[in-house]
Amino acid sequence: MAFGSKNKIKKELAKGIEPCGTITILSEGTVLDGSLKLAGDLRIDGNVNGNVYGNKKVVIGEKGKVIGDVYCEFLELHGTIEGNVISKQVARLHATALLQGDLYAPQFSVDIGASFIGASKGEQKNLNADNAKTS
């Protein structure tokens, strides 16, 4: 799915973001210690203790938790991230989300009920893993 205009991005924020490609699922009860890098979409319902580098969409389910930074094109957060988020396109924090860290994204939404402890920055020129600021 291509994102070329602000209208398309706003529509995606309104309806949710469709899968971008191959989906990798980290199931509930799974714990990964270390960084995770992948080319397709990712859904985390378990725990990741390390940075997540996704080239497409990253979804963190309600019971999912990442302790580390998350780099992606699109983020849908229902669970917890303790670290910074760098989303090149859109980040969406749903009502059950908890983000403890800074959010770098040109477009984002925070639903009522979500918890966001950090700063938001939309500087599109610096949105990549090579020059991301980490805590």
Buried (B, 14 or more C-beta within 10 A) or exposed (E): EEBEEEEEBEEBBEEEBEBBEEBBBBEEEEEBEEEBEBEBBBBBBBBBBBBBBBBBBBBBBBBBBBBBBBBBBBBBBBBBBBBBBBBBBBBBBBEBBBBBBBBBBBBBBBEEEBEBEBEBBEEEEEBEEEEBEEE
